[in-house]
Amino acid sequence: MNVVISVHNRFDLWNWPAWAADALRRDFPGVQVHHLTDPGERARVLPEADILVASQLHPDQFALARRLRWIHSPAAAVHQLLFPALVASPVVVTNGREVHGWPVAEHALAMMLALSRSLPAAVRAQARHAWAQQEIWQRPDRPGELRGATVVLVGLGAIGGNLARMLKALGATVLGVRAHPERGAAGADEVHAPDALEALLPRADYLVLASPVTATTERLLDRRRLALLPAHARLINVGRGSLVDEAALAEALQAGRLRGAALDVFAHEPLAPASPLWDLNQVLIVPHLGSATEALWQRQLELFEENLRRFLDGEPLLHLVEKSRGY
């Protein structure tokens, strides 16, 4: 049994650490673990791979992996893996959505609180050594509360479900939107199908995007839907950047048709220096740190080892991706 780990990213934290590969070798001595530090090595080892740990895979590389039976993505998002040949194949895909769910939910809550309490304005004032109490209070995005706010939360999976429960504890009203409302409200006050989103947007004090990217969610928040939000609303995006038309968002913010936004993800990362979003005072930009935590790889290792045990014993795997649905 050959496990190939090929997880590569320009951000150090997103790379599978050597100690976790060593732990796999120790805990599963009958399994051959190949930990690749150079993506150029894939072509050499993929023909012998039974299991692949990777966040991305090109179709031509997949064609080399004739023995492949299972792909595990440490990331929650798997849209970049789901090309037609893989979707049509018997190869199963799992992901790390439960690993990321809690920290990203905390991150979303932190960004909401930052906007609610005008913390970005306070940080900018600190940088110029200004005691800006009166200035901040006179701004349109003056300090407020999450208590009593109405939050439209798109996505009630591992991230959205945890966030809904946090927001309820703070006294907010949560209107959840999910592809399968029959799966439950996951802590929200109401749960709706995606076709109800446009009717919900005018009720939003906050709109939170925590859904995966699929054919139906690409540019979910376009110019027309942005116009349905009240001018006092704020947007939080911890899903994927491609959920939002960023040019339309910048226009709405510049025109005062939206009070603010906190963005952890962008259509192209890093965000281009020329993007107008950088210079908007009512925008909080975070460089895709939603799931960054020191506990990340220990949790990833525990999940993968449990699934590897299940795979070897012929048991159902945890966090299976529905390839045809994209999540």
The 8 nearest C-alpha neighbors of each residue, nearest first, counted from 0:
[[1, 30, 31, 49, 2, 29, 48, 50],
 [2, 0, 31, 48, 49, 30, 32, 50],
 [1, 3, 50, 32, 51, 48, 31, 33],
 [4, 2, 33, 51, 48, 32, 34, 52],
 [3, 5, 52, 34, 51, 35, 33, 6],
 [6, 4, 35, 53, 52, 3, 7, 34],
 [5, 7, 53, 14, 15, 4, 54, 52],
 [8, 6, 14, 5, 38, 9, 13, 36],
 [7, 9, 10, 13, 14, 11, 6, 12],
 [8, 10, 11, 7, 13, 14, 12, 269],
 [11, 9, 8, 12, 13, 14, 7, 287],
 [12, 10, 13, 14, 9, 8, 7, 15],
 [11, 13, 14, 10, 291, 15, 8, 16],
 [12, 14, 11, 10, 8, 15, 7, 6],
 [15, 13, 7, 6, 12, 11, 8, 16],
 [14, 16, 6, 13, 17, 19, 296, 7],
 [17, 15, 18, 19, 14, 20, 296, 12],
 [16, 18, 20, 19, 21, 15, 34, 22],
 [17, 19, 21, 20, 16, 22, 15, 23],
 [20, 18, 22, 21, 17, 16, 23, 300],
 [21, 19, 23, 17, 22, 18, 24, 34],
 [20, 22, 18, 24, 19, 23, 25, 17],
 [23, 21, 19, 25, 20, 24, 26, 18],
 [24, 22, 20, 26, 21, 25, 27, 19],
 [25, 23, 21, 27, 22, 28, 26, 32],
 [24, 26, 22, 23, 27, 28, 21, 20],
 [25, 27, 23, 24, 22, 28, 304, 21],
 [28, 26, 24, 29, 30, 25, 23, 22],
 [29, 27, 24, 30, 25, 26, 31, 23],
 [28, 30, 27, 31, 0, 24, 26, 25],
 [31, 29, 0, 28, 27, 1, 32, 24],
 [30, 32, 1, 2, 0, 33, 29, 24],
 [33, 31, 2, 3, 1, 30, 34, 24],
 [34, 32, 3, 4, 2, 35, 31, 1],
 [33, 35, 4, 3, 32, 5, 20, 36],
 [36, 34, 5, 37, 4, 33, 40, 38],
 [35, 37, 34, 38, 5, 7, 6, 40],
 [36, 38, 39, 35, 40, 7, 5, 41],
 [39, 37, 40, 41, 36, 5, 35, 7],
 [38, 40, 37, 41, 42, 43, 35, 36],
 [39, 41, 38, 43, 42, 37, 35, 44],
 [42, 40, 43, 44, 39, 45, 38, 5],
 [43, 41, 45, 40, 44, 60, 39, 63],
 [42, 44, 41, 40, 45, 46, 39, 47],
 [43, 45, 41, 46, 42, 47, 48, 40],
 [44, 46, 64, 48, 47, 42, 41, 43],
 [47, 45, 64, 63, 44, 48, 65, 66],
 [48, 46, 45, 44, 66, 49, 1, 64],
 [49, 47, 45, 1, 50, 67, 46, 2],
 [48, 50, 67, 1, 66, 68, 2, 0],
 [51, 49, 2, 69, 48, 67, 70, 68],
 [52, 50, 70, 3, 2, 4, 53, 71],
 [51, 53, 4, 71, 70, 72, 5, 3],
 [54, 52, 6, 72, 5, 55, 51, 71],
 [53, 55, 72, 74, 6, 73, 56, 52],
 [56, 54, 80, 53, 79, 57, 72, 6],
 [55, 57, 80, 60, 58, 61, 54, 53],
 [56, 58, 60, 59, 61, 55, 80, 82],
 [57, 59, 61, 60, 62, 56, 82, 84],
 [60, 58, 62, 61, 57, 63, 56, 64],
 [61, 59, 57, 63, 62, 58, 56, 42],
 [60, 62, 58, 64, 63, 59, 57, 56],
 [61, 63, 59, 60, 64, 58, 65, 84],
 [62, 64, 60, 61, 46, 65, 45, 59],
 [65, 63, 46, 45, 61, 67, 62, 66],
 [64, 66, 67, 63, 46, 62, 47, 61],
 [67, 65, 49, 64, 48, 47, 68, 46],
 [66, 68, 49, 64, 48, 65, 50, 69],
 [69, 67, 90, 49, 50, 91, 66, 70],
 [68, 70, 91, 50, 90, 92, 67, 51],
 [71, 69, 51, 92, 52, 50, 91, 93],
 [70, 72, 52, 93, 94, 92, 51, 53],
 [71, 73, 94, 54, 53, 74, 52, 93],
 [74, 72, 95, 94, 54, 71, 75, 299],
 [75, 73, 72, 95, 76, 94, 54, 96],
 [74, 76, 96, 95, 94, 77, 73, 99],
 [77, 75, 74, 78, 211, 326, 212, 94],
 [76, 78, 80, 79, 75, 326, 81, 325],
 [79, 77, 81, 80, 76, 325, 212, 213],
 [78, 80, 77, 81, 55, 82, 56, 76],
 [81, 79, 78, 77, 55, 56, 82, 54],
 [80, 82, 78, 79, 86, 85, 83, 77],
 [81, 83, 85, 84, 80, 86, 58, 79],
 [84, 82, 86, 85, 87, 81, 88, 58],
 [85, 83, 87, 86, 82, 88, 58, 81],
 [84, 86, 88, 87, 83, 82, 81, 90],
 [85, 87, 83, 88, 84, 322, 81, 82],
 [88, 86, 84, 85, 83, 89, 90, 323],
 [87, 89, 85, 90, 86, 84, 91, 83],
 [90, 88, 91, 87, 68, 85, 86, 69],
 [91, 89, 68, 69, 88, 92, 67, 85],
 [90, 92, 69, 89, 70, 68, 93, 319],
 [93, 91, 70, 320, 71, 69, 319, 90],
 [94, 92, 319, 71, 320, 318, 72, 70],
 [95, 93, 72, 75, 71, 73, 96, 318],
 [94, 96, 73, 75, 98, 74, 97, 72],
 [95, 97, 75, 99, 98, 94, 100, 157],
 [96, 98, 100, 99, 95, 157, 101, 318],
 [99, 97, 95, 96, 100, 298, 299, 295],
 [100, 98, 96, 97, 290, 102, 101, 103],
 [101, 99, 158, 157, 97, 103, 98, 102],
 [100, 102, 104, 103, 99, 105, 158, 161],
 [103, 101, 105, 290, 104, 99, 100, 106],
 [104, 102, 289, 106, 290, 105, 101, 100],
 [103, 105, 162, 101, 107, 158, 106, 102],
 [106, 104, 102, 108, 103, 107, 109, 101],
 [105, 107, 103, 109, 104, 108, 289, 102],
 [108, 106, 104, 110, 109, 105, 103, 111],
 [107, 109, 111, 105, 106, 110, 112, 104],
 [110, 108, 106, 112, 107, 111, 113, 105],
 [111, 109, 113, 107, 112, 108, 261, 114],
 [110, 112, 108, 114, 113, 109, 115, 107],
 [111, 113, 115, 109, 114, 110, 116, 108],
 [114, 112, 110, 118, 116, 111, 115, 117],
 [115, 113, 117, 111, 112, 116, 110, 118],
 [114, 116, 112, 143, 113, 142, 117, 144],
 [115, 117, 142, 113, 114, 118, 143, 112],
 [118, 116, 114, 142, 120, 119, 115, 113],
 [117, 119, 121, 113, 120, 116, 122, 114],
 [120, 118, 122, 121, 117, 123, 283, 113],
 [119, 121, 123, 118, 122, 117, 124, 135],
 [120, 122, 118, 124, 119, 123, 125, 117],
 [123, 121, 125, 119, 124, 120, 118, 126],
 [122, 124, 126, 120, 125, 121, 119, 127],
 [125, 123, 121, 129, 127, 122, 126, 128],
 [124, 126, 128, 122, 127, 123, 129, 121],
 [125, 127, 123, 124, 128, 122, 129, 121],
 [126, 128, 124, 125, 129, 123, 122, 130],
 [129, 127, 125, 126, 124, 130, 123, 131],
 [130, 128, 124, 127, 131, 125, 126, 123],
 [129, 131, 132, 128, 124, 125, 133, 134],
 [132, 130, 134, 129, 133, 135, 124, 121],
 [131, 133, 135, 134, 130, 136, 121, 137],
 [134, 132, 136, 135, 131, 137, 130, 138],
 [133, 135, 131, 137, 136, 132, 138, 130],
 [136, 134, 138, 137, 132, 133, 131, 141],
 [137, 135, 141, 133, 134, 138, 132, 142],
 [136, 138, 134, 135, 133, 141, 139, 140],
 [137, 139, 141, 135, 140, 136, 134, 133],
 [140, 138, 141, 137, 258, 136, 231, 135],
 [141, 139, 138, 258, 142, 117, 281, 259],
 [140, 142, 136, 138, 139, 135, 117, 143],
 [143, 141, 116, 117, 115, 140, 136, 144],
 [142, 144, 115, 116, 141, 145, 117, 140],
 [145, 143, 146, 115, 142, 116, 148, 147],
 [144, 146, 148, 171, 147, 169, 115, 143],
 [145, 147, 170, 171, 144, 148, 169, 172],
 [146, 148, 171, 170, 145, 149, 172, 144],
 [149, 147, 171, 145, 146, 204, 172, 150],
 [150, 148, 172, 204, 203, 171, 173, 205],
 [149, 151, 205, 173, 203, 206, 204, 152],
 [150, 152, 174, 206, 203, 175, 173, 207],
 [151, 153, 207, 175, 150, 174, 206, 176],
 [154, 152, 176, 208, 209, 175, 210, 207],
 [153, 155, 210, 209, 177, 159, 176, 156],
 [156, 154, 159, 160, 177, 185, 175, 153],
 [155, 157, 159, 160, 158, 154, 210, 185],
 [156, 158, 100, 160, 97, 159, 96, 161],
 [159, 157, 100, 104, 156, 161, 160, 103],
 [158, 160, 155, 162, 156, 154, 161, 157],
 [159, 161, 155, 185, 163, 156, 162, 157],
 [162, 160, 164, 163, 159, 158, 104, 101],
 [161, 163, 104, 159, 165, 164, 160, 166],
 [164, 162, 160, 166, 186, 161, 165, 187],
 [163, 165, 186, 167, 161, 162, 166, 168],
 [166, 164, 162, 168, 167, 163, 161, 169],
 [167, 165, 169, 163, 168, 171, 164, 162],
 [166, 168, 170, 164, 171, 169, 165, 163],
 [167, 169, 165, 166, 170, 164, 171, 163],
 [170, 168, 166, 167, 146, 171, 165, 145],
 [171, 169, 146, 167, 168, 147, 166, 172],
 [170, 172, 147, 146, 148, 167, 166, 169],
 [171, 173, 149, 150, 148, 188, 167, 147],
 [174, 172, 150, 187, 188, 149, 151, 175],
 [175, 173, 151, 189, 188, 152, 187, 150],
 [174, 176, 190, 152, 187, 189, 153, 151],
 [177, 175, 153, 191, 192, 190, 154, 193],
 [178, 176, 154, 179, 192, 180, 155, 193],
 [177, 179, 192, 193, 180, 176, 154, 191],
 [178, 180, 181, 177, 182, 192, 183, 191],
 [181, 179, 182, 177, 183, 192, 191, 190],
 [180, 182, 179, 183, 184, 190, 178, 192],
 [183, 181, 180, 179, 184, 185, 177, 178],
 [184, 182, 181, 185, 180, 190, 179, 186],
 [183, 185, 190, 187, 186, 189, 175, 188],
 [186, 184, 160, 183, 187, 155, 163, 164],
 [185, 187, 164, 163, 184, 160, 188, 167],
 [188, 186, 173, 184, 189, 163, 185, 175],
 [189, 187, 173, 174, 172, 186, 190, 184],
 [188, 190, 174, 187, 175, 184, 191, 173],
 [191, 189, 175, 184, 176, 180, 174, 187],
 [192, 190, 176, 180, 175, 195, 177, 193],
 [191, 193, 194, 177, 176, 195, 180, 178],
 [194, 192, 195, 196, 176, 178, 177, 191],
 [193, 195, 192, 196, 197, 191, 198, 176],
 [196, 194, 193, 198, 197, 192, 191, 199],
 [197, 195, 199, 198, 193, 194, 200, 176],
 [196, 198, 200, 199, 195, 224, 227, 194],
 [197, 199, 196, 195, 200, 201, 202, 194],
 [200, 198, 196, 197, 202, 201, 195, 203],
 [199, 201, 228, 202, 203, 197, 198, 227],
 [202, 200, 228, 203, 227, 229, 199, 198],
 [203, 201, 200, 199, 204, 149, 229, 228],
 [204, 202, 205, 200, 149, 150, 201, 151],
 [203, 205, 232, 149, 148, 150, 233, 231],
 [206, 204, 150, 233, 203, 232, 234, 151],
 [205, 207, 151, 234, 150, 152, 203, 235],
 [208, 206, 235, 152, 236, 234, 153, 151],
 [207, 209, 236, 153, 238, 210, 237, 152],
 [210, 208, 238, 154, 237, 153, 159, 207],
 [209, 211, 154, 238, 208, 153, 212, 155],
 [212, 210, 238, 76, 213, 326, 209, 239],
 [211, 213, 216, 217, 78, 210, 239, 242],
 [214, 212, 216, 215, 325, 217, 211, 78],
 [213, 215, 216, 217, 212, 325, 324, 218],
 [214, 216, 213, 217, 219, 212, 218, 193],
 [217, 215, 219, 213, 212, 214, 242, 218],
 [216, 218, 242, 219, 214, 241, 215, 212],
 [219, 217, 242, 243, 220, 244, 241, 221],
 [218, 220, 216, 242, 217, 221, 243, 215],
 [221, 219, 243, 218, 224, 225, 242, 244],
 [220, 222, 244, 224, 223, 218, 219, 225],
 [221, 223, 225, 247, 224, 226, 220, 244],
 [222, 224, 226, 225, 221, 227, 220, 247],
 [225, 223, 227, 226, 221, 222, 220, 197],
 [226, 224, 222, 227, 223, 228, 221, 220],
 [225, 227, 224, 223, 228, 222, 256, 229],
 [228, 226, 224, 225, 201, 200, 229, 223],
 [227, 229, 201, 200, 226, 225, 232, 230],
 [230, 228, 231, 232, 201, 227, 257, 203],
 [229, 231, 257, 256, 232, 258, 228, 255],
 [230, 232, 258, 229, 257, 204, 233, 256],
 [233, 231, 204, 205, 229, 230, 258, 257],
 [234, 232, 259, 205, 260, 258, 206, 204],
 [233, 235, 260, 206, 205, 207, 261, 259],
 [236, 234, 207, 261, 260, 262, 206, 208],
 [235, 237, 208, 262, 238, 207, 263, 234],
 [236, 238, 263, 209, 208, 264, 239, 107],
 [239, 237, 209, 210, 208, 236, 211, 240],
 [238, 240, 264, 241, 242, 237, 265, 212],
 [265, 239, 241, 266, 264, 242, 243, 238],
 [240, 242, 266, 243, 239, 218, 217, 265],
 [241, 243, 218, 217, 219, 240, 239, 216],
 [244, 242, 218, 220, 241, 245, 240, 219],
 [243, 245, 221, 247, 218, 246, 248, 220],
 [244, 246, 248, 247, 243, 249, 266, 265],
 [247, 245, 249, 248, 244, 250, 275, 222],
 [246, 248, 250, 222, 245, 244, 249, 251],
 [247, 249, 245, 251, 246, 250, 244, 252],
 [250, 248, 252, 246, 247, 251, 276, 253],
 [249, 251, 247, 253, 248, 252, 254, 246],
 [252, 250, 256, 248, 254, 249, 253, 257],
 [251, 253, 257, 255, 249, 254, 250, 256],
 [254, 252, 250, 255, 251, 249, 279, 256],
 [253, 255, 251, 252, 256, 250, 257, 249],
 [256, 254, 252, 257, 253, 251, 258, 230],
 [255, 257, 230, 251, 254, 252, 258, 229],
 [258, 256, 230, 252, 255, 232, 259, 251],
 [259, 257, 231, 233, 232, 230, 140, 255],
 [260, 258, 233, 281, 282, 257, 234, 252],
 [259, 261, 234, 282, 233, 235, 283, 262],
 [260, 262, 283, 235, 282, 284, 110, 234],
 [261, 263, 236, 284, 264, 235, 285, 283],
 [262, 264, 287, 285, 237, 286, 236, 284],
 [265, 263, 240, 287, 239, 262, 237, 236],
 [240, 266, 264, 267, 268, 270, 239, 241],
 [265, 267, 240, 241, 268, 264, 239, 245],
 [268, 266, 265, 270, 269, 240, 271, 241],
 [269, 267, 270, 265, 266, 271, 264, 286],
 [268, 270, 267, 271, 286, 265, 272, 287],
 [269, 271, 268, 267, 272, 265, 274, 266],
 [270, 272, 273, 274, 269, 268, 267, 277],
 [273, 271, 274, 270, 277, 275, 269, 276],
 [274, 272, 271, 275, 277, 270, 276, 278],
 [273, 275, 276, 271, 272, 277, 270, 278],
 [276, 274, 277, 278, 273, 249, 279, 272],
 [275, 277, 274, 279, 278, 249, 282, 284],
 [278, 276, 275, 279, 274, 284, 282, 272],
 [279, 277, 276, 275, 280, 282, 274, 281],
 [278, 280, 281, 282, 276, 277, 275, 253],
 [279, 281, 282, 278, 120, 119, 283, 277],
 [280, 282, 259, 279, 260, 283, 258, 140],
 [283, 281, 260, 280, 279, 259, 261, 284],
 [282, 284, 261, 262, 260, 285, 119, 281],
 [285, 283, 262, 261, 282, 263, 286, 277],
 [284, 286, 263, 287, 262, 283, 288, 261],
 [287, 285, 288, 263, 284, 264, 269, 270],
 [288, 286, 263, 264, 289, 285, 290, 265],
 [287, 289, 291, 290, 286, 285, 263, 106],
 [290, 288, 103, 106, 291, 287, 263, 102],
 [289, 291, 103, 102, 99, 288, 292, 295],
 [292, 290, 288, 289, 295, 293, 102, 12],
 [291, 293, 294, 295, 290, 102, 288, 289],
 [292, 294, 295, 291, 296, 297, 12, 290],
 [293, 295, 292, 297, 296, 298, 291, 299],
 [296, 294, 292, 298, 293, 297, 299, 291],
 [297, 295, 299, 298, 300, 294, 19, 15],
 [296, 298, 300, 299, 294, 295, 301, 19],
 [297, 299, 301, 296, 300, 295, 98, 302],
 [300, 298, 296, 302, 297, 301, 303, 295],
 [299, 301, 297, 303, 298, 302, 296, 304],
 [300, 302, 298, 304, 299, 303, 305, 297],
 [303, 301, 299, 305, 300, 304, 298, 306],
 [302, 304, 306, 300, 305, 301, 307, 299],
 [303, 305, 307, 301, 306, 302, 300, 308],
 [306, 304, 308, 302, 303, 307, 301, 309],
 [305, 307, 309, 303, 308, 304, 316, 310],
 [308, 306, 304, 310, 309, 305, 303, 311],
 [307, 309, 305, 311, 306, 310, 304, 312],
 [310, 308, 314, 306, 312, 307, 311, 313],
 [309, 311, 307, 313, 312, 308, 314, 306],
 [310, 312, 308, 309, 313, 307, 314, 306],
 [313, 311, 309, 310, 314, 308, 307, 315],
 [314, 312, 310, 311, 309, 315, 308, 316],
 [313, 315, 309, 312, 310, 316, 311, 308],
 [316, 314, 309, 317, 313, 310, 306, 319],
 [317, 315, 306, 309, 319, 314, 318, 310],
 [316, 318, 319, 306, 315, 93, 302, 305],
 [319, 317, 93, 94, 320, 316, 95, 96],
 [318, 320, 93, 317, 92, 316, 321, 94],
 [319, 321, 326, 93, 92, 322, 318, 94],
 [322, 320, 324, 323, 326, 325, 319, 92],
 [321, 323, 325, 324, 320, 86, 326, 81],
 [322, 324, 321, 325, 86, 326, 81, 87],
 [325, 323, 322, 321, 326, 213, 320, 214],
 [324, 326, 322, 323, 213, 78, 321, 77],
 [325, 320, 321, 324, 322, 77, 211, 76]]
